[in-house]
């Protein structure tokens, strides 16, 4: 009896998955059907699987578990479907230039497939706060003297996905 497990859904930017196969009435099993890497190997029923970029881009993958050490019996197989969901995206907005005597910038960040975002990278002030995508950023005196600051917008509330970031630069003339 071979059981490759229940369907698996993973995020495309965090796509390593843990397999949960079981085999009874035979000596073991081996995984096949993917172009990625099985860790430690394809004979481990609970191996980690690292899909290839092409597998992730396709949106899904089918892996097959086949019994081994079957004695006089024919091998048995079962499959597991792996689905890849898209990862979040962050857009910090376009780079901007401001004058040193009026350096505040209205930010226009956006995120997709995440519940929010957080601004970082500056020593100035975010109004009302650094978790407001459309906050106003007021550079610090040191940033004004330096002539620029780079801000980073990072996604938050990513579910099983990894956070994604984007940067924008404020040039202070």
C-alpha positions in Angstrom: 0.0 0.0 0.0 1.5 3.4 -1.1 0.2 6.8 0.1 2.0 9.9 -1.4 0.1 12.2 1.0 -2.5 14.9 0.6 -2.2 17.7 -1.9 0.4 20.4 -1.0 0.2 24.1 -1.6 3.3 26.3 -1.2 4.2 29.8 -2.0 6.3 30.4 -5.1 8.9 32.4 -3.2 9.2 29.8 -0.4 8.7 26.6 -2.5 10.7 24.0 -0.6 8.2 21.4 0.6 8.2 18.4 2.9 6.9 15.2 1.5 4.8 12.8 3.7 4.8 9.4 2.0 4.1 6.0 3.5 4.6 2.5 2.2 3.4 -0.7 3.9 3.9 -4.3 2.8 7.1 -3.4 0.9 10.6 -2.6 1.8 10.4 1.1 1.0 9.6 3.6 -1.7 11.1 6.1 -4.2 9.9 9.5 -5.4 9.9 10.5 -9.0 8.3 12.8 -11.5 10.0 16.1 -10.6 13.1 17.8 -12.1 14.0 19.3 -8.7 16.1 17.9 -5.9 15.1 15.5 -3.1 16.9 16.0 0.2 18.5 13.8 1.4 17.4 11.6 -1.5 14.4 10.3 -3.5 14.3 7.1 -1.3 13.4 9.1 1.9 9.6 8.9 2.2 9.7 12.3 4.1 12.2 14.0 1.9 12.4 17.7 1.3 11.8 18.6 -2.3 13.3 21.8 -3.9 11.4 22.5 -7.2 13.0 24.0 -10.2 12.1 27.5 -11.4 10.3 26.0 -14.3 8.2 23.8 -12.0 7.3 26.8 -9.9 6.4 28.9 -13.0 4.1 26.1 -14.3 1.9 26.5 -11.2 1.8 22.9 -10.3 3.7 19.6 -10.2 2.8 15.9 -9.7 5.2 13.7 -7.8 4.9 9.9 -7.8 5.8 7.6 -4.9 6.5 4.0 -6.1 7.0 1.0 -3.7 10.4 -0.8 -3.7 11.4 -4.1 -2.2 8.1 -5.7 -3.3 9.2 -9.4 -3.3 7.0 -11.3 -5.7 4.5 -8.4 -5.9 4.3 -5.7 -8.5 5.2 -2.2 -7.4 2.4 0.1 -6.4 2.2 3.9 -7.0 0.4 7.0 -5.6 0.8 10.6 -6.6 0.7 13.9 -4.8 -0.3 17.2 -6.4 1.9 20.3 -5.5 0.4 23.7 -6.2 2.5 26.9 -6.2 0.7 30.1 -5.2 2.2 33.5 -6.3 4.3 35.4 -3.8 3.7 38.9 -2.5 5.0 42.0 -4.3 6.1 45.4 -3.0 6.3 48.7 -4.9 7.9 51.6 -3.1 7.1 54.0 -5.9 9.3 56.1 -8.1 12.5 57.8 -7.0 11.9 61.5 -6.3 13.9 64.8 -6.0 13.0 67.5 -3.5 14.5 70.8 -2.3 16.4 71.0 0.9 14.1 73.8 2.1 11.0 71.6 1.5 12.2 68.0 1.8 9.0 66.1 2.9 7.8 63.4 0.5 4.3 61.9 0.1 5.1 58.2 -0.3 3.0 56.1 -2.6 3.8 52.5 -1.7 1.7 49.5 -2.6 1.7 45.8 -1.9 0.0 42.8 -3.5 -0.9 39.4 -2.0 0.2 40.7 1.5 -1.9 42.4 4.2 0.4 45.4 4.6 3.9 46.8 4.4 6.5 48.5 6.5 8.9 51.3 5.6 12.5 51.3 6.8 15.9 52.6 5.9 15.5 56.3 6.9 16.5 58.2 9.9 13.7 60.7 9.5 10.1 60.6 10.4 7.1 58.7 8.9 3.8 60.4 9.4 1.5 59.0 10.7 3.8 55.9 11.0 6.0 53.6 9.0 3.2 51.0 8.4 1.1 53.5 6.4 1.8 52.9 2.7 0.9 56.5 1.8 2.8 58.1 4.7 4.7 61.4 4.5 8.4 61.1 5.0 10.4 64.0 6.5 14.2 63.4 6.1 16.5 63.9 9.1 19.0 66.8 9.1 21.8 64.3 8.4 19.9 63.0 5.3 19.4 66.6 4.1 23.1 67.3 4.5 24.0 64.0 2.8 21.7 64.8 -0.2 19.8 61.6 -0.3 18.1 58.7 1.5 17.0 55.3 0.3 13.7 53.9 1.7 12.7 50.3 1.6 9.1 49.0 1.6 8.8 45.4 2.8 5.6 43.3 2.7 4.0 42.1 5.9 1.2 39.6 6.5 2.7 37.2 3.9 1.0 34.0 5.0 3.4 31.1 4.1 5.3 33.3 1.7 8.6 35.1 2.4 8.5 38.9 2.5 9.4 40.9 -0.6 10.9 44.4 -0.7 11.3 47.3 -3.0 13.4 50.5 -2.7 13.0 54.2 -3.7 15.5 57.0 -3.4 14.9 60.5 -2.3 17.4 63.0 -3.7 17.6 66.2 -1.7 18.9 69.2 -3.7 
